[in-house]
Amino acid sequence: MGKITHLNKKGEATMVDLSGKSVTKRTAVAKGVVKMKKDTLSLVLKEGVKKGDVLAVARIAGIMAGKKTPELIPLCHPIFIESIEIDFNIDEKKGQIEVFSKVSCEQKTGVEMEAMTAVTIACLTIYDMCKGVDKSIEIKEIVLLEKTGGKSGTYKREVL
């Protein structure tokens, strides 16, 4: 296991110095799952939720959140994000929506936090828009699926 990079020699929190790092193409893919009653999912798919088109709003919320990550996470570097994609996989039998975010850039640091933030806020937006009809909604399994670029190379989550 490597050392924790956000601590200085005194053990104090610090922002990682990127000045010696190389710019590389970097991507990150994250996933979250929103589980709800099947009737609620049916409303989402028929755009029958009173607050509006749940998936369209969640997509925009996820994109906006990814861009605001350094404002939310104290030691996260502000970077120029070149792309954020939010996609959904609907499983009507399980009554759930899998939410995926993919973030990419050419920078000195990775975009894992931006991908995780984007997917989290997209999931929370689904919850917020549907909570009036289903208070039992669960958000779960927020994970990093993959990251590429940088000195550490590629990471792919093992299927458990």
trRosetta pair geometry for C-beta under 8 A, 3 or more apart (Angstrom, degrees):
i j d omega theta_ij theta_ji phi_ij phi_ji
2 5 7.7 1 132 -43 117 95
4 7 5.2 46 101 9 109 112
5 16 5.0 23 143 -98 115 119
6 13 5.9 -6 151 -146 97 72
6 14 6.3 177 -174 60 53 57
6 15 7.5 -5 -134 -107 83 24
6 16 6.3 -65 -87 -49 64 89
6 75 5.2 78 -139 136 125 166
7 11 5.4 -14 -173 -144 122 38
7 12 6.6 136 -153 62 69 28
7 13 6.6 -45 -98 -93 61 38
7 14 6.7 103 -140 22 14 92
8 11 7.2 -57 67 11 63 16
8 12 5.1 -11 37 57 106 85
8 14 4.6 73 -44 -14 98 142
13 74 7.6 23 157 110 142 131
13 75 6.5 -126 177 -65 105 133
14 75 7.4 82 109 -128 24 126
15 75 5.1 -171 -99 -151 68 82
15 77 7.0 114 -169 -77 114 80
16 75 7.3 86 -6 164 78 110
16 77 7.5 -72 59 -46 93 115
16 109 7.5 128 82 -104 127 132
17 20 7.1 46 123 10 100 92
18 21 4.9 -60 -165 27 70 122
18 77 6.5 37 -28 -97 143 158
18 108 4.3 109 178 118 121 135
18 109 5.6 -77 -106 -45 134 108
21 108 4.2 114 92 -168 116 102
21 109 7.0 77 95 -62 161 68
21 150 7.7 -15 -168 -136 124 88
21 151 7.4 -103 -136 -26 98 114
22 108 6.8 163 86 -119 19 79
23 106 5.7 51 169 158 104 86
23 107 6.1 -71 -136 -159 82 12
23 108 5.6 -55 -85 -66 60 69
24 106 6.9 -126 122 -148 18 71
24 107 7.9 -37 53 64 50 38
24 149 4.5 168 113 -161 111 98
24 150 5.7 -171 57 -62 132 40
25 104 7.1 -2 -174 -169 85 103
25 105 7.8 176 -148 95 49 35
25 106 5.3 -32 -91 -97 56 83
25 148 7.3 -9 111 113 87 108
25 149 5.3 -139 94 -95 50 125
26 104 6.7 168 89 -148 52 58
26 105 5.6 -13 59 64 95 77
26 106 7.2 147 13 -104 78 30
26 107 6.1 -60 23 46 129 85
26 109 7.6 -40 -23 113 175 29
26 110 4.9 -153 -171 -120 139 59
26 111 5.5 140 120 0 111 96
26 147 7.4 -4 -171 -174 87 89
26 148 6.5 179 -145 88 44 64
26 149 3.4 -127 -96 72 64 153
26 150 6.0 43 -100 -31 114 96
27 102 6.6 -6 -170 -172 105 89
27 103 6.8 161 -152 84 56 50
27 104 4.4 -15 -100 -98 84 91
27 111 6.8 -39 -145 51 21 121
27 146 7.4 0 110 115 100 99
27 147 6.8 -178 92 -148 57 48
27 148 4.8 18 46 42 93 102
27 149 6.5 120 12 -7 60 117
28 102 7.4 174 86 -147 45 48
28 103 5.3 -6 55 55 90 96
28 104 7.9 177 19 -76 58 52
28 110 6.3 91 -53 171 122 101
28 111 4.6 -154 11 89 116 80
28 112 4.5 -174 -124 -90 153 49
28 114 6.9 127 55 62 131 85
28 115 3.8 -138 109 -9 108 144
28 116 7.8 -52 142 -25 135 75
28 144 6.5 -52 -169 -145 105 104
28 146 7.0 175 -149 94 43 58
28 147 4.5 -2 -105 -105 81 88
28 148 7.8 -158 -69 21 48 61
29 100 6.6 -9 -170 -170 95 99
29 101 7.0 171 -149 86 48 51
29 102 4.9 -10 -100 -100 83 80
29 115 6.2 -134 -112 -161 8 147
29 144 7.5 110 80 -166 51 60
29 145 4.5 -50 102 64 100 110
29 146 4.5 22 40 49 109 94
29 147 7.6 -156 22 -68 64 50
30 100 7.2 161 83 -153 46 52
30 101 5.0 -2 54 53 92 98
30 112 7.6 109 -61 -162 113 62
30 115 4.0 146 -8 139 110 99
30 116 4.8 173 -108 -83 161 52
30 118 7.1 137 53 62 125 91
30 119 4.3 -134 105 -2 111 143
30 142 7.0 16 172 -172 112 76
30 143 6.7 180 -154 92 74 38
30 144 5.3 -44 -100 -104 85 51
30 145 6.3 171 -108 4 24 86
31 98 6.2 -16 -163 -174 107 98
31 99 6.8 146 -157 79 53 54
31 100 5.3 -17 -100 -99 78 71
31 101 7.9 -166 -74 20 35 68
31 119 6.3 -148 -126 -152 7 155
31 141 6.8 -31 113 131 97 99
31 142 7.2 -170 95 -136 49 40
31 143 5.7 -9 58 58 89 82
31 145 5.4 65 -10 -43 108 119
32 98 7.6 158 82 -159 39 53
32 99 4.7 -14 62 59 88 106
32 119 4.5 152 -7 154 110 107
32 120 6.3 140 -64 -85 153 44
32 122 7.2 155 49 73 129 97
32 123 4.3 -79 120 -54 143 139
32 139 6.4 -6 175 -169 118 93
32 140 7.6 146 -168 76 73 30
32 141 6.4 147 -144 88 43 70
32 142 4.2 2 -100 -97 96 80
32 143 7.8 156 -79 15 53 58
33 96 5.6 3 -174 180 98 129
33 97 7.3 158 -156 81 52 47
33 98 5.5 -25 -101 -104 77 65
33 99 7.3 -171 -82 16 26 78
33 123 7.7 35 64 -118 18 129
33 139 7.3 150 82 -158 53 46
33 140 5.2 -31 69 71 102 78
33 141 4.5 32 13 52 114 118
33 142 8.0 -138 17 -59 64 54
34 96 6.3 160 82 -157 48 74
34 97 4.7 -6 57 56 102 96
34 99 6.5 51 -9 -20 104 114
34 123 5.1 179 -64 -145 106 86
34 126 4.8 -19 -125 95 174 145
34 127 6.6 -144 -137 -56 121 81
34 137 6.4 -4 -175 -175 91 109
34 138 7.3 164 -155 84 45 51
34 139 5.7 -17 -102 -102 72 70
35 94 7.2 -76 -124 145 96 94
35 95 6.2 64 -164 104 72 89
35 96 4.4 -30 -101 -97 65 105
35 137 6.9 161 82 -157 53 57
35 138 4.4 -4 55 57 104 101
35 139 8.0 -168 21 -76 73 24
35 140 6.6 3 -2 19 113 114
36 40 4.2 -92 151 83 124 133
36 41 5.5 151 78 -51 109 85
36 44 7.8 99 66 -18 152 134
36 95 5.6 -129 76 161 53 98
36 96 7.0 141 19 -97 66 50
36 97 7.7 12 11 0 110 96
36 130 6.3 -32 -120 138 153 153
36 134 5.2 75 -159 123 105 157
36 136 7.4 127 -139 86 58 80
36 137 4.6 -11 -95 -108 92 89
36 138 7.7 -167 -67 26 51 64
37 40 4.5 95 61 1 84 104
37 41 7.2 -154 93 -4 45 83
37 95 6.1 -69 178 -162 13 141
37 134 5.1 -152 17 -123 108 132
37 136 6.6 75 -40 64 98 117
38 41 5.6 -52 -148 37 37 112
38 42 6.3 45 151 -25 65 103
38 92 6.8 69 -143 -176 96 71
38 95 4.4 -92 -72 -93 65 110
39 42 5.5 -50 -151 32 33 117
39 43 6.8 37 149 -20 63 100
39 133 8.0 -123 114 153 100 119
39 134 7.8 163 79 -74 89 123
40 43 5.6 -51 -156 32 35 113
40 44 6.6 38 147 -20 65 102
40 95 7.6 71 54 -166 93 105
40 130 5.6 80 -174 -171 119 126
40 133 5.6 158 -111 106 94 112
40 134 4.0 -26 -81 -29 147 150
40 137 7.2 -124 127 -77 165 103
41 44 5.4 -49 -150 32 37 115
41 45 6.4 33 154 -16 67 106
41 90 7.2 138 -172 -158 116 104
41 92 6.2 172 123 -122 138 65
41 95 5.2 -159 -14 -147 139 64
41 96 7.4 -60 -89 -32 139 15
41 97 7.1 175 -123 -43 104 94
42 45 5.9 -57 -147 38 30 109
42 46 6.2 15 158 -6 65 112
42 48 7.8 -7 121 35 71 132
42 92 7.7 69 -75 -138 74 106
43 46 6.0 -66 -142 47 28 101
43 48 4.2 -101 -152 73 74 106
43 49 5.3 99 141 -60 110 75
43 130 7.5 137 84 -126 122 101
43 133 6.4 3 42 93 168 166
44 47 7.6 19 178 -78 30 34
44 48 7.7 -69 -37 43 17 76
44 49 6.1 20 -92 -28 56 122
44 54 4.7 -58 -138 42 94 146
44 55 6.9 96 174 -36 103 93
44 97 7.3 -79 120 -55 161 137
44 126 7.6 18 -121 -152 141 99
44 130 6.6 -28 -71 -87 109 127
45 90 6.7 87 -87 -149 115 158
45 92 7.7 -7 -39 -91 155 109
47 52 7.7 -31 -164 172 91 40
47 53 5.2 -21 -128 -102 109 74
47 54 7.6 -162 -117 8 58 80
49 52 6.8 -31 91 52 93 28
49 54 5.3 60 33 -50 148 110
49 129 5.7 68 143 152 149 99
49 130 6.0 -73 -120 -93 140 70
49 132 7.9 126 -160 54 92 110
49 133 7.0 -124 -121 7 86 134
50 132 6.9 -53 40 81 118 151
51 54 7.4 75 78 -84 103 75
51 57 7.6 -57 128 6 105 167
51 128 7.9 -140 145 123 175 79
51 129 4.5 -142 74 -146 141 84
51 132 7.5 143 -30 12 111 133
52 56 7.5 -85 140 64 104 111
52 57 5.9 95 94 -39 118 132
52 129 7.1 -84 55 -144 76 126
53 56 3.9 27 112 24 121 119
53 57 6.2 146 85 -17 68 88
54 57 6.2 -66 -150 40 24 105
54 58 6.1 22 157 -18 65 113
54 125 7.8 152 -168 130 71 88
54 126 5.8 68 174 -126 112 70
54 129 4.7 170 -117 103 89 146
54 130 6.4 31 -117 -52 141 99
55 58 5.6 -53 -140 39 32 112
55 59 6.3 39 156 -26 64 103
55 88 5.6 -77 -138 -11 119 158
55 97 7.8 -151 -95 -148 100 147
55 126 7.8 25 -87 -98 53 101
56 59 5.8 -51 -151 29 29 114
56 60 6.8 23 154 -12 62 105
57 60 5.9 -56 -151 39 34 108
57 61 6.1 35 152 -21 67 108
57 125 5.9 -154 121 166 93 127
57 129 6.2 126 74 -70 140 147
58 61 5.5 -53 -142 38 32 114
58 62 6.2 36 157 -22 65 105
58 86 7.1 -156 123 151 80 145
58 88 7.8 73 90 -69 132 126
58 99 7.1 -100 153 -118 131 132
58 122 4.5 78 172 -162 92 76
58 123 7.6 73 -154 -59 122 19
58 125 4.3 168 -108 90 71 121
58 126 5.0 20 -92 -57 141 81
58 129 7.4 -102 -54 8 95 137
59 62 5.9 -56 -152 33 27 111
59 63 6.6 25 153 -16 62 106
59 86 4.4 176 -135 79 69 127
59 88 7.9 -87 -71 -28 98 108
59 122 6.8 40 -85 -126 29 116
60 63 5.8 -55 -150 36 33 111
60 64 6.3 31 154 -17 67 107
61 64 5.8 -57 -147 39 30 110
61 65 6.1 30 155 -21 65 109
61 121 5.2 -141 144 139 98 102
61 122 5.8 152 84 -95 98 52
61 124 7.8 -126 141 73 142 86
61 125 4.0 140 52 -63 163 152
62 65 5.7 -55 -144 36 29 111
62 66 6.5 34 157 -23 63 103
62 84 7.2 -169 126 154 87 121
62 86 4.1 108 79 -89 145 144
62 99 7.3 -166 -85 176 147 124
62 101 5.8 -151 175 -93 127 119
62 118 4.3 66 -180 -179 85 79
62 119 6.5 38 -137 -82 120 28
62 121 5.6 163 -99 80 51 92
62 122 3.3 3 -67 -60 117 108
62 125 7.4 -111 -42 15 75 136
63 66 6.0 -52 -152 29 29 112
63 67 6.9 23 153 -13 61 106
63 84 4.7 146 -128 96 74 128
63 86 6.2 -107 -48 -14 81 119
63 118 6.7 41 -79 -138 25 113
64 67 6.0 -64 -158 37 33 109
64 68 6.4 15 153 -9 68 115
64 121 7.6 -106 74 122 83 150
65 68 5.7 -69 -145 45 34 104
65 69 7.1 70 153 -63 64 72
65 72 7.9 4 -163 -14 82 152
65 117 5.1 -153 145 143 102 94
65 118 5.3 159 82 -103 101 46
65 120 7.3 -135 146 69 154 82
65 121 3.5 155 -57 27 164 157
65 122 7.4 -133 30 -35 136 68
66 69 6.1 -12 -164 -35 35 110
66 81 6.4 129 135 -142 107 172
66 84 4.5 156 70 -119 157 147
66 101 6.7 177 -74 -173 129 138
66 103 5.6 -172 -161 -94 137 129
66 114 4.4 65 -162 179 84 89
66 115 7.0 32 -120 -79 114 30
66 117 5.8 148 -97 84 48 100
66 118 3.6 6 -62 -70 103 112
67 81 6.0 -126 -100 35 72 138
67 84 7.1 -106 -46 -17 83 150
67 114 7.7 55 -64 -146 26 113
68 71 4.8 -50 -176 38 82 119
68 72 6.1 72 128 -20 90 106
68 117 7.6 -140 75 148 74 142
69 72 5.9 -72 -151 41 34 105
69 73 5.9 -14 173 18 77 111
69 76 5.5 -93 137 134 96 155
69 113 5.3 130 -177 123 138 99
69 114 4.6 -112 -19 -96 155 67
69 117 4.5 176 -100 21 98 161
69 118 8.0 -50 -62 -39 112 76
70 73 6.6 -67 -118 58 31 81
70 76 4.5 -143 -104 99 64 97
70 77 6.3 -66 -101 113 127 18
70 78 4.3 -114 44 -76 169 67
70 79 7.6 141 -41 4 130 67
72 76 7.7 5 68 33 68 140
72 117 6.5 135 65 -131 144 136
73 76 3.9 62 87 -14 110 127
73 113 5.7 -95 36 -176 165 139
73 117 7.3 -118 -24 -72 120 130
76 113 5.2 -129 -120 102 131 161
77 108 8.0 -62 122 75 167 95
77 109 5.1 99 42 45 141 155
79 105 5.9 89 142 146 122 170
79 107 4.6 11 -155 -122 126 163
79 109 6.3 -137 -70 63 139 99
79 111 7.1 -120 77 -89 146 88
79 114 7.7 -93 56 -46 115 140
80 105 6.2 147 92 -147 63 122
80 107 6.7 166 47 -80 75 114
81 84 6.1 22 153 -44 135 100
81 103 6.1 -54 -146 -165 119 104
81 104 7.6 106 -165 73 74 37
81 105 5.2 -86 -124 -71 43 119
81 111 6.7 106 -113 -124 97 132
81 114 6.2 176 -94 -169 134 161
82 104 5.7 -54 67 102 100 80
82 105 4.9 146 5 -107 93 58
82 106 6.8 37 -22 4 141 77
83 102 7.4 -15 120 112 104 88
83 103 6.9 167 92 -150 64 40
83 104 4.6 7 54 50 105 97
83 105 7.6 -167 27 -62 68 57
84 101 6.6 -18 -167 -166 88 100
84 102 7.3 159 -154 82 41 51
84 103 5.1 -2 -105 -104 77 80
84 114 7.3 -110 -99 153 115 113
84 118 5.8 -164 -162 -112 123 153
85 100 7.8 -7 111 112 91 91
85 101 6.9 155 81 -156 54 48
85 102 4.5 -1 53 53 104 98
85 103 7.9 -159 24 -68 65 41
86 99 6.9 -16 -167 -170 94 93
86 100 7.1 154 -156 82 45 55
86 101 5.4 -15 -99 -100 71 76
86 118 6.4 -140 -82 161 104 112
86 119 7.6 167 -124 -93 93 60
86 122 5.4 170 -148 -95 135 150
87 99 7.7 153 82 -158 44 47
87 100 4.6 -15 62 62 90 107
87 102 7.7 19 4 -1 107 104
88 97 5.5 -27 -158 -169 109 104
88 98 6.8 141 -161 76 52 56
88 99 5.9 -19 -103 -103 74 61
88 100 7.4 -167 -76 20 26 81
89 97 7.3 145 72 -164 47 53
89 98 4.1 -8 56 56 101 111
89 100 7.1 54 -10 -16 100 113
90 96 8.0 171 -153 95 46 46
90 97 5.7 -20 -104 -109 65 75
90 98 7.9 -140 -63 25 23 74
91 94 4.3 12 119 36 121 108
91 95 7.5 -37 98 21 81 20
91 96 5.1 2 58 61 105 84
91 97 7.6 -171 24 -83 72 29
91 98 7.0 58 -10 -15 107 98
92 95 7.1 28 -169 -77 35 43
97 126 6.3 -148 64 -144 144 162
99 119 5.3 148 113 -153 106 84
99 122 4.8 174 -174 106 144 124
99 123 5.4 -152 29 -67 151 83
99 126 7.3 -148 -61 -17 136 140
100 119 6.9 -29 -147 -106 16 117
100 145 7.8 -19 -134 5 98 146
101 115 4.8 168 101 -157 109 69
101 116 7.8 -156 60 -56 133 16
101 118 3.9 137 -140 97 158 120
101 119 4.2 -130 -1 -56 117 86
101 122 6.8 169 -62 1 111 139
102 115 6.8 7 -121 -121 20 114
103 111 4.2 -137 109 146 118 134
103 114 4.6 167 -173 104 173 114
103 115 4.4 -137 11 -69 113 83
103 118 6.4 156 -56 -1 117 146
104 111 6.8 -155 -96 35 19 158
105 111 5.6 130 15 -56 110 133
107 110 7.9 -174 77 -68 109 16
107 111 7.6 106 38 -53 130 95
109 150 7.4 39 -138 -97 29 130
110 113 7.9 111 102 6 86 79
110 147 5.9 28 -160 -170 136 131
110 149 6.5 156 -103 82 85 105
110 150 5.5 -56 -61 -28 99 146
111 114 4.4 -46 -169 41 84 120
111 115 5.9 89 129 -25 87 95
111 147 7.7 176 60 -133 67 102
112 115 5.8 -59 -150 37 31 109
112 116 6.2 25 155 -15 67 109
112 144 5.6 -3 -152 -116 105 138
112 147 5.3 -28 -78 -91 101 140
113 116 5.7 -54 -142 41 33 109
113 117 6.0 34 157 -20 66 108
114 117 5.8 -53 -142 38 28 110
114 118 6.2 32 156 -23 63 107
115 118 5.7 -52 -145 34 28 113
115 119 6.5 21 159 -13 63 107
115 144 6.9 91 92 -118 125 84
115 147 8.0 -159 23 -90 149 93
116 119 6.2 -57 -146 39 29 104
116 120 6.2 31 155 -22 64 111
116 142 6.7 89 -155 163 86 109
116 144 6.3 -47 -71 -71 106 88
117 120 5.7 -57 -145 37 29 113
117 121 6.3 19 162 -12 66 109
118 121 6.4 -63 -148 40 24 102
118 122 6.3 26 155 -19 63 109
119 122 5.6 -53 -145 36 32 114
119 123 6.4 34 155 -19 65 105
119 142 6.2 157 109 -140 116 96
120 123 5.8 -58 -154 36 29 110
120 124 6.3 25 152 -16 66 108
120 139 8.0 79 -146 169 64 140
120 142 5.7 41 -86 -136 85 150
121 124 5.4 -49 -140 40 37 113
121 125 6.2 44 155 -25 65 102
122 125 5.7 -53 -151 32 29 114
122 126 6.8 34 150 -20 61 100
123 126 5.7 -51 -155 30 34 112
123 127 6.6 35 148 -17 65 104
123 139 4.7 105 153 -135 127 119
123 142 7.0 -111 5 -83 158 111
124 127 5.4 -51 -151 36 37 115
124 128 6.2 39 151 -22 68 105
124 139 6.8 -5 -74 -80 59 160
125 128 5.5 -49 -142 36 33 112
125 129 6.2 27 160 -15 65 107
126 129 6.1 -62 -147 40 26 105
126 130 6.1 -1 163 3 64 119
126 137 7.6 -161 120 -176 92 147
127 130 6.3 -81 -145 50 23 94
127 131 5.8 42 162 -56 68 101
127 137 5.1 178 -122 106 82 140
127 139 6.1 -58 -53 -49 133 115
128 131 6.1 -32 -137 -2 24 117
130 133 6.0 -68 -172 49 68 95
130 134 5.5 -17 150 45 101 104
130 137 6.0 101 95 -60 119 150
131 134 6.8 -94 -125 71 28 56
131 135 6.0 55 -163 -100 77 58
131 137 6.6 -99 -91 22 68 128
134 137 5.3 90 115 -45 105 94
139 142 7.2 19 155 -42 98 110
143 157 6.2 73 148 -110 123 163
144 147 6.4 -11 176 -35 123 107
144 155 7.4 23 129 106 120 126
144 157 6.5 157 99 -56 63 119
145 156 7.3 -6 157 -150 64 61
145 157 5.0 -88 -140 16 43 123
146 154 7.4 -15 -166 -169 90 87
146 155 6.5 171 -149 90 44 65
146 156 5.0 2 -106 -107 92 67
146 157 6.7 -101 -57 1 58 82
147 154 7.1 175 90 -147 54 45
147 155 4.8 17 47 45 90 103
148 153 7.6 -36 -146 171 56 45
148 154 4.9 -2 -109 -104 75 83
148 155 7.9 -149 -69 27 43 61
149 153 7.9 156 63 -137 8 21
150 153 7.2 -108 80 -32 69 23
152 155 7.2 1 129 -42 112 107
